[in-house]
Amino acid sequence: MTTATSTRAILLTGASGGIGRSCALSLAAKGFHVYAGVRTVTPDLDATGITQLTLDVTDSDSVEAAAEQVAKHQDGQGLYAVINNAGVLVQGPTELVPIDEWHRQFEVNVHGPVRVIQQFLPLLRTGGGRIVNVSAASARVGFPFLGPIGASKAALESYSESLRVELAPWRIPVSIVQLGAMRTEIFAKSAAAAEAALAQADPRRVALYNRQLAAFDQATAGQRYAPVEVAATAITRAVEARRPRPLYVAGSDARLAVWLSRIPARLRDSVFQHALGLSGIEPVPAA
Ligand SMILES: NC(=O)c1ccc[n+]([C@@H]2O[C@H](COP(=O)([O-])OP(=O)(O)OC[C@H]3O[C@@H](n4cnc5c(N)ncnc54)[C@H](OP(=O)(O)O)[C@@H]3O)[C@@H](O)[C@H]2O)c1
């Protein structure tokens, strides 16, 4: 990376994943210069207008080095946007999710964006830029067994709300893009980690949840996933808007979650229990 770019430049984290790659390609096609944060450089992002940048959001040195590289390359021009897209999904019944997995969930999904924002804010100030934080429908309503991901995205959203007011004096808008289920590898990776955790857990405790987890799996087997372009379109809208909105919602299930968040909590709980086949399952007596 030696030459400065005069086009509007964006830092995007998690660019190697399903949604990140679609965003990177779509923004580059629209004429933005995309600094694509990846943990491992990939030929999938070899395209005009994309510069890959090694960036692990859980590693402060890596984030700092990435910010220095972008500053050098931008040569005083700053950034038009930072998109915090990198994320992981941790799932499972609370008592069966190892505490290290809870830490990983928050390290990537919450502390990651904080690190990135801390390091890239000077570039955003210079460039008159904006921040886009990628969230999930689970931030809004408490889906059973999705406590870790839901809690992390709720934290990200709460943080984004504070940040928007904090950064108002510099006119740096902060948008949340709340996504429903999109067809990416995140679910397979999450299921593999959850299975590994269950294999390590106390079998007597696992047995307590067998029927609920089987019902949940059966009820969600028919889950529809939107194509990643739906997410990329919403994120691109937040990037291109003249006056970015605080919240963008993408996907029919995310819109349903907005509605569910507005009904009384007890009613919502029973909707979940019925829809997920959890009602009527008697608890297994503790051994
Ligand atoms: N897919 C959905 O249904 C859905 C729904 C709601 C919200 N979201 C959110 O959308 C975002 C993108 O998810 P996705 O579905 O595209 O998942 P994905 O395909 O699994 O991609 C996740 C991306 O995050 C990166 N990442 C993970 N840990 C990282 C770290 N420590 N440092 C830097 N990058 C890291 C991954 O890099 P590696 O390839 O190196 O692991 C990958 O590029 C996430 O924030 C997710 O929570 C997704």
The ligand as an SDF file (V2000), in Angstrom:
LIG
                    3D

 48 52  0  0  0  0  0  0  0  0999 V2000
  -25.7720  -14.2090    8.8430 N   0  0  0  0  0  0  0  0  0  0  0  0
  -26.7770  -13.7890    9.5860 C   0  0  0  0  0  0  0  0  0  0  0  0
  -27.8870  -14.3670    9.5750 O   0  0  0  0  0  0  0  0  0  0  0  0
  -26.6220  -12.5660   10.4450 C   0  0  0  0  0  0  0  0  0  0  0  0
  -27.7730  -12.0860   11.0840 C   0  0  0  0  0  0  0  0  0  0  0  0
  -27.6530  -10.9700   11.8980 C   0  0  0  0  0  0  0  0  0  0  0  0
  -26.4360  -10.3480   12.0520 C   0  0  0  0  0  0  0  0  0  0  0  0
  -25.3370  -10.8460   11.4190 N   0  0  0  0  0  0  0  0  0  0  0  0
  -24.0560  -10.1690   11.6370 C   0  0  0  0  0  0  0  0  0  0  0  0
  -23.4390   -9.8960   10.4050 O   0  0  0  0  0  0  0  0  0  0  0  0
  -22.0310   -9.8550   10.5770 C   0  0  0  0  0  0  0  0  0  0  0  0
  -21.3530  -10.7100    9.5250 C   0  0  0  0  0  0  0  0  0  0  0  0
  -21.7650  -12.0470    9.7280 O   0  0  0  0  0  0  0  0  0  0  0  0
  -21.7900  -13.1550    8.5630 P   0  0  0  0  0  0  0  0  0  0  0  0
  -23.1280  -13.7690    8.6090 O   0  0  0  0  0  0  0  0  0  0  0  0
  -21.2540  -12.6060    7.3080 O   0  0  0  0  0  0  0  0  0  0  0  0
  -20.7940  -14.2100    9.2160 O   0  0  0  0  0  0  0  0  0  0  0  0
  -19.5000  -14.9580    8.6050 P   0  0  0  0  0  0  0  0  0  0  0  0
  -19.7380  -15.3500    7.2140 O   0  0  0  0  0  0  0  0  0  0  0  0
  -19.1680  -15.9930    9.6130 O   0  0  0  0  0  0  0  0  0  0  0  0
  -18.4150  -13.7890    8.6300 O   0  0  0  0  0  0  0  0  0  0  0  0
  -17.9480  -13.2800    9.8420 C   0  0  0  0  0  0  0  0  0  0  0  0
  -16.7510  -12.4060    9.5600 C   0  0  0  0  0  0  0  0  0  0  0  0
  -16.2470  -11.9090   10.8060 O   0  0  0  0  0  0  0  0  0  0  0  0
  -14.8570  -12.1780   10.8340 C   0  0  0  0  0  0  0  0  0  0  0  0
  -14.3080  -12.3080   12.1730 N   0  0  0  0  0  0  0  0  0  0  0  0
  -14.5890  -13.2160   13.1350 C   0  0  0  0  0  0  0  0  0  0  0  0
  -13.8010  -13.0250   14.2050 N   0  0  0  0  0  0  0  0  0  0  0  0
  -13.0050  -11.9710   13.8930 C   0  0  0  0  0  0  0  0  0  0  0  0
  -11.9710  -11.2890   14.5790 C   0  0  0  0  0  0  0  0  0  0  0  0
  -11.5620  -11.6590   15.7960 N   0  0  0  0  0  0  0  0  0  0  0  0
  -11.3640  -10.2300   13.9640 N   0  0  0  0  0  0  0  0  0  0  0  0
  -11.7510   -9.8500   12.7290 C   0  0  0  0  0  0  0  0  0  0  0  0
  -12.7000  -10.4750   12.0210 N   0  0  0  0  0  0  0  0  0  0  0  0
  -13.3150  -11.5250   12.6060 C   0  0  0  0  0  0  0  0  0  0  0  0
  -14.6960  -13.4700   10.0570 C   0  0  0  0  0  0  0  0  0  0  0  0
  -13.3360  -13.6400    9.7060 O   0  0  0  0  0  0  0  0  0  0  0  0
  -12.6990  -15.1100    9.5560 P   0  0  0  0  0  0  0  0  0  0  0  0
  -13.1640  -15.5480    8.1820 O   0  0  0  0  0  0  0  0  0  0  0  0
  -11.2430  -14.8710    9.6610 O   0  0  0  0  0  0  0  0  0  0  0  0
  -13.2580  -15.9480   10.6600 O   0  0  0  0  0  0  0  0  0  0  0  0
  -15.6080  -13.1770    8.8930 C   0  0  0  0  0  0  0  0  0  0  0  0
  -14.9650  -12.3510    7.9690 O   0  0  0  0  0  0  0  0  0  0  0  0
  -21.7610  -10.3140   12.0140 C   0  0  0  0  0  0  0  0  0  0  0  0
  -21.5720   -9.1880   12.8490 O   0  0  0  0  0  0  0  0  0  0  0  0
  -23.0540  -11.0180   12.3820 C   0  0  0  0  0  0  0  0  0  0  0  0
  -23.3050  -11.0150   13.7750 O   0  0  0  0  0  0  0  0  0  0  0  0
  -25.3910  -11.9440   10.6260 C   0  0  0  0  0  0  0  0  0  0  0  0
  1  2  1  0
  2  3  2  0
  2  4  1  0
  4  5  1  0
  4 48  2  0
  5  6  2  0
  6  7  1  0
  7  8  2  0
  8  9  1  0
  8 48  1  0
  9 10  1  0
  9 46  1  0
 10 11  1  0
 11 12  1  0
 11 44  1  0
 12 13  1  0
 13 14  1  0
 14 15  2  0
 14 16  1  0
 14 17  1  0
 17 18  1  0
 18 19  2  0
 18 20  1  0
 18 21  1  0
 21 22  1  0
 22 23  1  0
 23 24  1  0
 23 42  1  0
 24 25  1  0
 25 26  1  0
 25 36  1  0
 26 27  1  0
 26 35  1  0
 27 28  2  0
 28 29  1  0
 29 30  1  0
 29 35  2  0
 30 31  1  0
 30 32  2  0
 32 33  1  0
 33 34  2  0
 34 35  1  0
 36 37  1  0
 36 42  1  0
 37 38  1  0
 38 39  2  0
 38 40  1  0
 38 41  1  0
 42 43  1  0
 44 45  1  0
 44 46  1  0
 46 47  1  0
M  CHG  2   8   1  16  -1
M  END
$$$$
